[in-house]
Amino acid sequence: MSNPVPGMSILFHSTLAFCHLHNASISAVACFSFNAIMVTTGKYLYDLYILSLFFFVCFCQGEDVFNDEALILPELYKTGWMASIDDKKLLSDITIPGTHDTMALNGGPAAECQAWDLGDQLKAGIRYLDLSLFAFANKLTCVTGGVDFQLSFNDVLDTVKAFLSVFKKESVLIRVKPHLLSMDDVEKLVGTIVINDTKVWVKSNMPTLGNIRGKVVFVQSSYFALGVPLSETDRNGDSKVSRIADKEKKLANHLTQASGMCGKRSIVLSHSSGTGFGTFLGMFLTPKKVAKKINLWLYQHLVSHYHPRACLGVIAMDFPGIELIQTVIKFNN
């Protein structure tokens, strides 16, 4: 290996810091790479090639990792990504992009976690949904904390089933979290709604993908026993974010843990989402502000730390962009 260009280390680390603040177009990166190689000869070629590659990974491929605007899918986007996965593969052995507080599209900065409605999330490739349900007068509505999103569980189920009627080789996981004031009623009402429904999986044994194509798969949680078992890498308090750097370290550990738990009797779940509300140092870190920082970090971490065919289970995210979703999906290729 050649000796580095004078100042290369400083430029490299400056670029690393700059990466968290800005984006650059593909053309700009390509121009930089081309000129770096063309004007460089001898011992400096290797160094500038590595730097140009770094620019490409950092800038070009991280452009749409966070999104809080309307969904715009690239031309020829492959919505039905599960179709290429072997029927014999266990559901617990698939890396799945998901959303945290899936229906939290409004309610103010403290409550909002997503920008796309359910239909758009499914089109973008999301296959794990996180629902908090409140039971009242024999009806189930989607809530987060004290915010009622004016959407019934039946509406959610109808939207998912309509999607699966078109994309018949996909499967959608739903985790139900009963609201504190109606824990005993939620599971009973869900069970009543889905009883004898052949398009819904409520068994506790881990299915293969062939068993569940075109179906909704329920995932267990506290006070909700319908569906496949769940193992979470998060611990109490991990969703509270005082410093972004601390969240990055926790998430790195969670993903390492998840990679060793795939393919077993439970779905493995990690959260990249977080909020500073409830903390002193991070009191102004809304879910959106956390996502804007952590999504870019997550993208770079997934690209640089894992084998292309690693299994990481479900990753539940806030405000994910298309590039981040596709990065998670590609682990299954």
DOKOL-859153 format. One record per atom (N, C-alpha, C): atom name; z, x, y. Coordinates in steps of 0.2 Angstrom, whole numbers, plus 5000, padded with zeros to 4 digits. Last residue first. Layout:
REM DOKOL-859153
selum:zz:xx:yy
CA:Z:X:Y
...
***
This chain:
REM DOKOL-859153
selum:zz:xx:yy
N:4998:4843:4946
CA:4991:4844:4944
C:4991:4850:4939
N:5011:4840:4951
CA:5009:4837:4945
C:5002:4839:4942
N:5012:4846:4963
CA:5016:4849:4957
C:5014:4846:4951
N:5006:4838:4972
CA:5002:4843:4969
C:5005:4847:4963
N:5015:4830:4978
CA:5011:4827:4972
C:5008:4833:4968
N:5020:4838:4988
CA:5025:4836:4982
C:5020:4834:4976
N:5009:4839:4996
CA:5012:4845:4993
C:5016:4844:4987
N:5007:4826:5000
CA:5002:4829:4995
C:5005:4835:4992
N:5018:4825:5008
CA:5017:4821:5003
C:5013:4824:4997
N:5014:4834:5018
CA:5020:4835:5014
C:5020:4831:5008
N:5002:4829:5023
CA:5002:4835:5020
C:5008:4837:5016
N:5007:4816:5028
CA:5002:4816:5023
C:5002:4823:5019
N:5024:4817:5032
CA:5017:4817:5034
C:5013:4817:5028
N:5039:4807:5032
CA:5035:4812:5029
C:5028:4811:5032
N:5051:4800:5038
CA:5046:4802:5042
C:5041:4807:5038
N:5062:4807:5025
CA:5062:4803:5031
C:5055:4805:5035
N:5062:4807:5007
CA:5061:4810:5014
C:5061:4804:5019
N:5067:4812:4991
CA:5067:4806:4996
C:5067:4809:5003
N:5059:4817:4977
CA:5062:4820:4984
C:5061:4814:4989
N:5062:4817:4960
CA:5061:4813:4966
C:5064:4817:4972
N:5058:4833:4951
CA:5061:4826:4952
C:5058:4822:4958
N:5052:4845:4951
CA:5057:4844:4955
C:5060:4837:4956
N:5043:4856:4941
CA:5046:4849:4941
C:5052:4849:4946
N:5029:4867:4944
CA:5036:4866:4943
C:5038:4858:4944
N:5016:4871:4945
CA:5018:4866:4940
C:5025:4865:4939
N:5016:4882:4955
CA:5013:4876:4956
C:5014:4870:4951
N:5033:4888:4957
CA:5027:4888:4953
C:5023:4882:4954
N:5040:4889:4973
CA:5040:4886:4967
C:5033:4887:4963
N:5041:4895:4986
CA:5046:4896:4981
C:5045:4893:4974
N:5031:4891:4995
CA:5032:4898:4994
C:5037:4900:4989
N:5030:4877:4996
CA:5024:4881:4995
C:5026:4888:4993
N:5043:4873:4998
CA:5039:4871:4992
C:5033:4875:4990
N:5045:4879:5011
CA:5049:4881:5005
C:5046:4879:4998
N:5036:4872:5019
CA:5035:4879:5018
C:5039:4882:5012
N:5041:4859:5018
CA:5034:4861:5016
C:5034:4868:5014
N:5054:4861:5023
CA:5053:4859:5016
C:5046:4860:5014
N:5051:4864:5036
CA:5055:4869:5032
C:5054:4867:5025
N:5045:4852:5040
CA:5041:4858:5040
C:5045:4863:5036
N:5056:4843:5038
CA:5050:4842:5035
C:5046:4848:5035
N:5066:4847:5047
CA:5067:4849:5040
C:5061:4848:5036
N:5062:4843:5060
CA:5063:4850:5058
C:5063:4852:5051
N:5060:4830:5059
CA:5055:4834:5063
C:5056:4841:5061
N:5072:4825:5053
CA:5066:4825:5049
C:5060:4830:5052
N:5081:4826:5064
CA:5082:4830:5058
C:5075:4831:5054
N:5075:4816:5072
CA:5075:4823:5074
C:5077:4828:5069
N:5076:4805:5064
CA:5070:4807:5066
C:5070:4814:5068
N:5090:4803:5063
CA:5086:4804:5057
C:5079:4807:5059
N:5097:4813:5077
CA:5095:4806:5074
C:5091:4808:5067
N:5109:4822:5083
CA:5103:4823:5078
C:5102:4816:5075
N:5119:4821:5091
CA:5113:4819:5094
C:5107:4820:5089
N:5130:4826:5084
CA:5130:4819:5086
C:5124:4817:5089
N:5133:4838:5078
CA:5126:4836:5077
C:5126:4829:5079
N:5146:4841:5080
CA:5141:4846:5083
C:5134:4843:5082
N:5153:4830:5075
CA:5154:4832:5082
C:5148:4836:5084
N:5146:4816:5065
CA:5148:4823:5066
C:5149:4824:5073
N:5141:4804:5066
CA:5147:4804:5062
C:5149:4811:5062
N:5124:4808:5066
CA:5129:4803:5068
C:5135:4804:5063
N:5114:4817:5061
CA:5120:4820:5064
C:5125:4815:5066
N:5107:4814:5045
CA:5108:4812:5051
C:5114:4816:5054
N:5093:4816:5033
CA:5100:4817:5035
C:5100:4815:5042
N:5082:4820:5019
CA:5084:4816:5025
C:5091:4818:5027
N:5079:4825:5007
CA:5078:4830:5013
C:5081:4826:5019
N:5088:4823:4992
CA:5086:4820:4998
C:5085:4826:5004
N:5084:4821:4975
CA:5086:4825:4980
C:5084:4822:4987
N:5086:4816:4958
CA:5085:4814:4965
C:5088:4819:4970
N:5080:4813:4942
CA:5083:4818:4947
C:5081:4817:4954
N:5083:4801:4930
CA:5079:4803:4935
C:5083:4808:4940
N:5088:4807:4913
CA:5089:4803:4919
C:5084:4806:4925
N:5086:4814:4902
CA:5087:4807:4901
C:5088:4803:4907
N:5074:4826:4907
CA:5079:4824:4902
C:5080:4816:4903
N:5065:4832:4915
CA:5063:4831:4909
C:5068:4828:4904
N:5075:4842:4926
CA:5069:4838:4925
C:5068:4837:4917
N:5084:4852:4929
CA:5087:4845:4927
C:5081:4841:4925
N:5080:4862:4936
CA:5083:4864:4930
C:5085:4857:4926
N:5076:4857:4948
CA:5071:4860:4944
C:5073:4862:4937
N:5088:4853:4954
CA:5083:4848:4952
C:5078:4851:4947
N:5093:4866:4959
CA:5097:4862:4954
C:5092:4857:4950
N:5083:4869:4968
CA:5084:4873:4963
C:5088:4870:4957
N:5086:4858:4977
CA:5079:4858:4973
C:5080:4863:4968
N:5099:4861:4981
CA:5098:4855:4978
C:5091:4855:4974
N:5097:4873:4988
CA:5101:4873:4982
C:5100:4867:4978
N:5089:4868:4999
CA:5086:4873:4994
C:5090:4874:4988
N:5098:4859:5005
CA:5092:4857:5001
C:5089:4862:4997
N:5108:4868:5010
CA:5110:4863:5005
C:5103:4861:5001
N:5100:4876:5019
CA:5103:4879:5013
C:5105:4874:5008
N:5096:4865:5028
CA:5091:4869:5024
C:5094:4872:5018
N:5108:4862:5033
CA:5104:4857:5029
C:5099:4860:5025
N:5111:4873:5040
CA:5115:4871:5035
C:5112:4866:5030
N:5101:4872:5050
CA:5101:4878:5045
C:5105:4877:5039
N:5104:4861:5058
CA:5098:4861:5053
C:5098:4866:5048
N:5121:4856:5058
CA:5116:4861:5060
C:5110:4861:5055
N:5126:4844:5054
CA:5129:4847:5060
C:5124:4852:5063
N:5123:4830:5045
CA:5120:4836:5047
C:5123:4838:5054
N:5126:4821:5030
CA:5128:4823:5037
C:5126:4830:5039
N:5123:4821:5017
CA:5118:4818:5022
C:5120:4819:5029
N:5133:4827:5011
CA:5127:4831:5012
C:5122:4828:5016
N:5144:4818:5008
CA:5144:4822:5015
C:5138:4826:5016
N:5144:4820:4991
CA:5147:4817:4997
C:5147:4821:5003
N:5129:4828:4986
CA:5136:4827:4985
C:5138:4823:4991
N:5113:4828:4978
CA:5117:4828:4984
C:5124:4826:4982
N:5107:4826:4966
CA:5109:4833:4968
C:5113:4833:4974
N:5109:4813:4955
CA:5108:4815:4961
C:5111:4822:4962
N:5102:4805:4942
CA:5106:4810:4943
C:5105:4813:4950
N:5101:4789:4934
CA:5099:4793:4940
C:5105:4799:4940
N:5093:4779:4921
CA:5099:4782:4924
C:5096:4787:4930
N:5083:4764:4924
CA:5084:4771:4921
C:5090:4774:4924
N:5090:4747:4925
CA:5085:4752:4925
C:5087:4759:4922
N:5104:4741:4932
CA:5098:4739:4929
C:5093:4745:4930
N:5116:4743:4938
CA:5116:4746:4931
C:5109:4744:4928
N:5125:4746:4952
CA:5118:4743:4950
C:5116:4746:4944
N:5136:4753:4956
CA:5136:4745:4956
C:5129:4742:4955
N:5126:4766:4960
CA:5133:4764:4960
C:5132:4756:4961
N:5110:4764:4951
CA:5114:4767:4957
C:5121:4764:4956
N:5095:4766:4942
CA:5102:4764:4943
C:5105:4767:4949
N:5079:4759:4946
CA:5083:4765:4945
C:5090:4763:4946
N:5065:4750:4939
CA:5071:4750:4943
C:5075:4757:4941
N:5048:4751:4941
CA:5054:4754:4937
C:5060:4754:4941
N:5034:4740:4940
CA:5040:4742:4944
C:5045:4745:4940
N:5018:4745:4933
CA:5025:4742:4933
C:5029:4745:4938
N:5007:4752:4930
CA:5006:4746:4933
C:5012:4742:4933
N:5014:4761:4917
CA:5008:4761:4921
C:5007:4753:4924
N:5024:4763:4907
CA:5026:4760:4914
C:5020:4759:4919
N:5020:4770:4896
CA:5024:4764:4895
C:5025:4760:4902
N:5014:4782:4901
CA:5010:4777:4898
C:5014:4770:4897
N:5025:4789:4905
CA:5021:4786:4910
C:5016:4781:4907
N:5039:4785:4895
CA:5033:4789:4897
C:5029:4785:4902
N:5056:4781:4900
CA:5049:4779:4898
C:5045:4785:4899
N:5073:4782:4895
CA:5068:4785:4899
C:5061:4784:4896
N:5082:4767:4894
CA:5079:4773:4891
C:5073:4775:4895
N:5086:4755:4900
CA:5090:4762:4902
C:5087:4768:4899
N:5075:4743:4907
CA:5078:4747:4902
C:5081:4753:4904
N:5067:4737:4916
CA:5074:4737:4918
C:5078:4740:4912
N:5052:4736:4923
CA:5055:4740:4918
C:5063:4740:4921
N:5040:4723:4925
CA:5046:4726:4928
C:5049:4730:4922
N:5030:4715:4921
CA:5028:4720:4925
C:5034:4724:4928
N:5036:4705:4914
CA:5033:4710:4910
C:5030:4716:4914
N:5050:4697:4917
CA:5044:4699:4920
C:5041:4705:4917
N:5062:4692:4912
CA:5056:4690:4908
C:5050:4692:4912
N:5070:4693:4928
CA:5070:4692:4921
C:5064:4689:4917
N:5069:4696:4941
CA:5065:4699:4937
C:5065:4698:4930
N:5079:4687:4947
CA:5072:4687:4949
C:5067:4690:4944
N:5091:4690:4940
CA:5088:4683:4940
C:5080:4683:4942
N:5093:4703:4944
CA:5091:4701:4937
C:5088:4694:4936
N:5095:4701:4958
CA:5089:4705:4956
C:5088:4703:4948
N:5107:4693:4956
CA:5102:4690:4959
C:5095:4694:4957
N:5116:4703:4950
CA:5115:4697:4947
C:5108:4693:4950
N:5116:4713:4959
CA:5113:4715:4953
C:5111:4708:4949
N:5122:4707:4970
CA:5116:4709:4971
C:5112:4710:4964
N:5136:4703:4968
CA:5130:4698:4968
C:5123:4701:4968
N:5144:4713:4970
CA:5144:4710:4963
C:5138:4705:4963
N:5142:4718:4983
CA:5141:4722:4977
C:5140:4718:4971
N:5143:4714:4996
CA:5140:4709:4991
C:5138:4713:4985
N:5147:4722:5005
CA:5150:4716:5006
C:5147:4711:5000
N:5140:4734:5004
CA:5147:4734:5002
C:5150:4727:5002
N:5124:4731:4996
CA:5128:4732:5002
C:5136:4731:5000
N:5117:4741:4982
CA:5120:4734:4985
C:5125:4736:4991
N:5103:4749:4981
CA:5110:4750:4983
C:5113:4744:4986
N:5090:4752:4970
CA:5094:4746:4973
C:5101:4749:4975
N:5075:4760:4969
CA:5082:4761:4968
C:5086:4756:4973
N:5060:4759:4960
CA:5064:4756:4966
C:5072:4757:4964
N:5045:4767:4958
CA:5052:4767:4956
C:5055:4763:4962
N:5029:4762:4952
CA:5033:4763:4958
C:5041:4762:4956
N:5014:4769:4945
CA:5020:4765:4944
C:5025:4767:4950
N:4996:4767:4942
CA:5002:4769:4946
C:5008:4766:4943
N:4986:4761:4937
CA:4988:4767:4933
C:4994:4770:4937
N:4981:4751:4945
CA:4984:4749:4939
C:4987:4755:4935
N:4980:4747:4960
CA:4980:4753:4957
C:4984:4753:4950
N:4980:4733:4960
CA:4974:4736:4962
C:4974:4743:4959
N:4993:4729:4956
CA:4987:4725:4954
C:4980:4729:4955
N:5001:4737:4964
CA:5000:4739:4957
C:4994:4735:4954
N:5000:4730:4976
CA:4998:4737:4976
C:4996:4739:4969
N:5007:4718:4972
CA:5000:4718:4974
C:4997:4725:4974
N:5019:4724:4969
CA:5015:4721:4964
C:5008:4720:4966
N:5024:4727:4982
CA:5023:4732:4977
C:5019:4730:4971
N:5024:4714:4988
CA:5020:4720:4991
C:5019:4725:4985
N:5034:4708:4980
CA:5027:4705:4980
C:5022:4711:4983
N:5045:4715:4983
CA:5043:4715:4976
C:5035:4713:4976
N:5047:4712:4996
CA:5046:4719:4994
C:5043:4719:4987
N:5049:4699:4996
CA:5043:4701:5000
C:5042:4708:4997
N:5061:4698:4988
CA:5055:4695:4986
C:5049:4698:4989
N:5070:4704:4998
CA:5068:4708:4992
C:5062:4705:4988
N:5064:4700:5015
CA:5068:4699:5008
C:5066:4703:5003
N:5068:4706:5031
CA:5063:4706:5025
C:5067:4705:5019
N:5076:4709:5042
CA:5072:4702:5041
C:5066:4703:5036
N:5084:4720:5042
CA:5077:4721:5044
C:5072:4715:5043
N:5099:4721:5050
CA:5095:4717:5045
C:5088:4718:5047
N:5111:4734:5051
CA:5105:4732:5053
C:5101:4727:5048
N:5123:4740:5047
CA:5123:4733:5050
C:5117:4730:5052
N:5116:4749:5034
CA:5122:4748:5038
C:5123:4741:5041
N:5101:4741:5032
CA:5104:4748:5032
C:5110:4747:5037
N:5093:4729:5021
CA:5098:4731:5027
C:5099:4738:5027
N:5084:4715:5015
CA:5085:4723:5016
C:5089:4724:5022
N:5092:4702:5006
CA:5088:4704:5011
C:5089:4712:5012
N:5092:4689:4994
CA:5093:4696:4995
C:5088:4698:5001
N:5101:4673:4992
CA:5095:4677:4994
C:5097:4684:4995
N:5112:4666:4989
CA:5107:4667:4984
C:5101:4670:4986
N:5119:4668:5001
CA:5116:4661:5000
C:5111:4662:4995
N:5116:4685:5001
CA:5119:4679:5005
C:5116:4673:5003
N:5116:4702:4998
CA:5116:4695:4995
C:5120:4690:4999
N:5107:4716:5003
CA:5113:4711:5005
C:5112:4704:5002
N:5102:4732:4999
CA:5101:4725:4998
C:5108:4721:5000
N:5092:4746:5002
CA:5099:4743:5002
C:5099:4736:5003
N:5081:4755:4993
CA:5082:4749:4996
C:5090:4747:4996
N:5069:4767:4992
CA:5076:4766:4992
C:5078:4760:4996
N:5056:4771:4980
CA:5058:4767:4986
C:5066:4766:4986
N:5043:4781:4976
CA:5050:4780:4975
C:5053:4776:4981
N:5030:4785:4979
CA:5031:4781:4973
C:5039:4780:4971
N:5018:4787:4992
CA:5025:4787:4990
C:5026:4782:4984
N:5005:4788:4995
CA:5007:4791:4989
C:5014:4791:4987
N:4999:4780:5005
CA:5000:4787:5007
C:5002:4791:5000
N:5001:4767:5000
CA:4994:4770:5001
C:4994:4778:5002
N:5015:4766:5001
CA:5012:4766:4995
C:5005:4769:4995
N:5016:4766:5015
CA:5019:4771:5012
C:5016:4772:5005
N:5009:4754:5018
CA:5006:4760:5020
C:5009:4766:5017
N:5017:4744:5013
CA:5011:4745:5011
C:5007:4752:5012
N:5029:4746:5021
CA:5029:4748:5014
C:5022:4748:5011
N:5025:4755:5036
CA:5027:4749:5033
C:5026:4751:5025
N:5030:4770:5044
CA:5025:4766:5040
C:5028:4760:5036
N:5041:4777:5048
CA:5036:4774:5053
C:5031:4770:5050
N:5059:4778:5045
CA:5052:4778:5043
C:5047:4775:5048
N:5071:4777:5050
CA:5070:4782:5045
C:5063:4783:5044
N:5083:4771:5062
CA:5076:4771:5060
C:5075:4778:5056
N:5096:4771:5066
CA:5094:4767:5060
C:5087:4769:5057
N:5098:4777:5078
CA:5102:4779:5073
C:5100:4776:5066
N:5087:4772:5086
CA:5087:4779:5084
C:5092:4781:5078
N:5084:4755:5081
CA:5086:4760:5085
C:5086:4767:5082
N:5078:4746:5072
CA:5085:4746:5073
C:5088:4751:5077
N:5065:4750:5060
CA:5067:4748:5067
C:5075:4748:5067
N:5062:4753:5047
CA:5057:4755:5052
C:5059:4753:5059
N:5068:4755:5034
CA:5071:4756:5040
C:5066:4758:5045
N:5064:4754:5020
CA:5062:4748:5025
C:5065:4749:5032
N:5069:4766:5014
CA:5062:4764:5014
C:5060:4759:5020
N:5079:4776:5013
CA:5079:4770:5018
C:5072:4767:5019
N:5068:4789:5010
CA:5075:4787:5010
C:5075:4781:5015
N:5054:4789:4999
CA:5057:4788:5005
C:5064:4786:5005
N:5046:4802:4988
CA:5049:4795:4990
C:5051:4795:4997
N:5035:4810:4976
CA:5037:4809:4983
C:5040:4802:4985
N:5040:4817:4961
CA:5038:4811:4964
C:5040:4811:4972
N:5036:4825:4947
CA:5038:4827:4954
C:5035:4821:4958
N:5041:4821:4930
CA:5036:4821:4936
C:5039:4822:4942
N:5050:4819:4920
CA:5047:4826:4921
C:5041:4826:4926
N:5054:4806:4919
CA:5059:4811:4922
C:5056:4818:4923
N:5044:4800:4913
CA:5045:4799:4920
C:5049:4804:4923
N:5035:4811:4901
CA:5041:4807:4903
C:5041:4806:4911
N:5018:4810:4896
CA:5023:4813:4900
C:5029:4809:4902
N:5008:4803:4890
CA:5014:4805:4886
C:5020:4808:4890
N:4998:4801:4899
CA:5002:4795:4897
C:5008:4797:4893
N:4996:4814:4911
CA:4996:4812:4904
C:5000:4806:4903
N:4989:4810:4927
CA:4994:4813:4923
C:4994:4810:4916
N:4979:4804:4935
CA:4977:4810:4931
C:4983:4813:4927
N:4985:4793:4941
CA:4980:4792:4935
C:4978:4798:4932
N:4993:4796:4951
CA:4996:4796:4945
C:4991:4795:4939
N:4986:4794:4963
CA:4987:4801:4960
C:4990:4801:4953
N:4978:4784:4971
CA:4980:4783:4964
C:4981:4790:4961
N:4973:4789:4983
CA:4979:4785:4983
C:4982:4785:4976
N:4965:4801:4990
CA:4966:4799:4983
C:4973:4796:4983
N:4953:4800:5003
CA:4960:4801:5001
C:4962:4798:4994
N:4941:4799:5009
CA:4941:4800:5002
C:4948:4802:4999
N:4948:4804:5025
CA:4942:4801:5021
C:4943:4803:5014
N:4966:4802:5027
CA:4959:4806:5027
C:4954:4803:5023
N:4974:4789:5035
CA:4972:4792:5029
C:4966:4796:5030
N:4985:4786:5046
CA:4978:4787:5046
C:4977:4791:5040
N:4999:4776:5051
CA:4995:4779:5046
C:4988:4780:5047
N:5006:4778:5067
CA:5003:4774:5062
C:4999:4778:5057
N:5020:4791:5068
CA:5014:4786:5071
C:5011:4782:5065
N:5027:4801:5064
CA:5031:4795:5066
C:5026:4790:5070
N:5028:4813:5052
CA:5023:4808:5055
C:5028:4802:5057
N:5027:4830:5046
CA:5031:4825:5050
C:5026:4820:5053
N:5016:4837:5042
CA:5022:4836:5037
C:5027:4831:5040
N:5003:4841:5046
CA:5005:4834:5046
C:5011:4833:5041
N:5002:4855:5047
CA:5000:4851:5053
C:5003:4844:5053
N:5003:4866:5039
CA:5009:4862:5041
C:5008:4857:5046
N:4992:4873:5037
CA:4993:4868:5032
C:5000:4865:5033
N:4990:4881:5049
CA:4985:4876:5046
C:4987:4871:5042
N:5003:4888:5050
CA:5000:4884:5055
C:4995:4879:5052
N:5006:4895:5038
CA:5011:4892:5043
C:5008:4887:5048
N:4995:4899:5032
CA:5000:4895:5028
C:5004:4891:5033
N:4988:4906:5042
CA:4985:4901:5039
C:4990:4896:5036
N:4997:4916:5045
CA:4995:4912:5050
C:4993:4905:5047
N:4997:4923:5033
CA:5003:4920:5035
C:5002:4915:5040
N:4984:4928:5033
CA:4986:4923:5028
C:4992:4919:5030
N:4986:4937:5043
CA:4981:4932:5044
C:4983:4926:5039
N:4995:4946:5037
CA:4997:4942:5043
C:4992:4936:5044
N:4987:4951:5027
CA:4993:4947:5025
C:4995:4943:5031
N:4977:4957:5035
CA:4975:4952:5030
C:4981:4948:5028
N:4984:4967:5041
CA:4982:4962:5045
C:4979:4956:5041
N:4987:4975:5030
CA:4992:4973:5034
C:4990:4967:5038
N:4974:4979:5025
CA:4979:4975:5021
C:4984:4972:5025
N:4969:4987:5036
CA:4965:4981:5033
C:4970:4976:5029
N:4974:4999:5040
CA:4976:4993:5043
C:4974:4986:5040
N:4967:5009:5033
CA:4974:5008:5031
C:4977:5001:5034
N:4950:5004:5035
CA:4955:5009:5033
C:4962:5006:5031
N:4948:4993:5049
CA:4946:4997:5044
C:4952:5001:5041
N:4945:4978:5058
CA:4950:4982:5055
C:4947:4986:5050
N:4937:4968:5063
CA:4939:4974:5067
C:4943:4979:5064
N:4937:4959:5052
CA:4931:4962:5055
C:4932:4968:5059
N:4950:4954:5051
CA:4947:4958:5046
C:4941:4962:5048
N:4952:4948:5063
CA:4957:4953:5061
C:4954:4957:5056
N:4942:4939:5064
CA:4942:4944:5068
C:4946:4950:5066
N:4946:4930:5054
CA:4940:4933:5053
C:4939:4939:5058
N:4959:4925:5058
CA:4958:4929:5052
C:4952:4933:5051
N:4956:4919:5070
CA:4960:4924:5070
C:4959:4929:5064
N:4947:4909:5065
CA:4945:4914:5070
C:4949:4920:5070
N:4956:4902:5057
CA:4950:4905:5054
C:4947:4910:5059
N:4965:4897:5067
CA:4967:4901:5062
C:4961:4905:5059
N:4956:4889:5075
CA:4959:4894:5078
C:4962:4899:5073
N:4952:4879:5065
CA:4947:4884:5068
C:4950:4890:5071
N:4964:4873:5063
CA:4961:4877:5057
C:4956:4882:5060
N:4976:4874:5076
CA:4970:4871:5073
C:4968:4876:5067
N:4994:4875:5076
CA:4987:4878:5078
C:4982:4875:5073
N:5010:4870:5082
CA:5005:4870:5077
C:4998:4873:5080
N:5027:4876:5085
CA:5020:4874:5087
C:5016:4873:5081
N:5040:4879:5080
CA:5039:4875:5087
C:5032:4873:5088
N:5041:4886:5069
CA:5045:4880:5069
C:5044:4876:5075
N:5033:4898:5072
CA:5030:4893:5067
C:5034:4886:5067
N:5040:4906:5079
CA:5036:4902:5083
C:5033:4896:5079
N:5046:4913:5069
CA:5050:4909:5073
C:5046:4904:5077
N:5035:4920:5064
CA:5039:4915:5059
C:5044:4911:5064
N:5031:4928:5074
CA:5027:4922:5072
C:5031:4917:5068
N:5041:4937:5074
CA:5040:4932:5080
C:5036:4926:5078
N:5039:4943:5062
CA:5045:4939:5063
C:5045:4935:5069
N:5026:4949:5066
CA:5027:4945:5060
C:5033:4940:5061
N:5029:4957:5076
CA:5024:4952:5077
C:5025:4947:5072
N:5038:4966:5070
CA:5040:4962:5076
C:5036:4956:5077
N:5029:4972:5061
CA:5036:4968:5059
C:5038:4964:5064
N:5019:4978:5068
CA:5018:4973:5064
C:5024:4969:5062
N:5022:4989:5076
CA:5023:4983:5079
C:5022:4977:5075
N:5009:4998:5068
CA:5015:4998:5073
C:5016:4992:5076
N:5005:4992:5052
CA:5003:4993:5059
C:5009:4993:5063
N:5012:5000:5038
CA:5011:4995:5042
C:5008:4997:5049
N:5003:5010:5026
CA:5008:5010:5031
C:5007:5004:5036
N:4996:5002:5011
CA:4996:5006:5017
C:5002:5006:5022
N:5000:5004:4994
CA:5000:5000:5000
C:5000:5004:5006
***
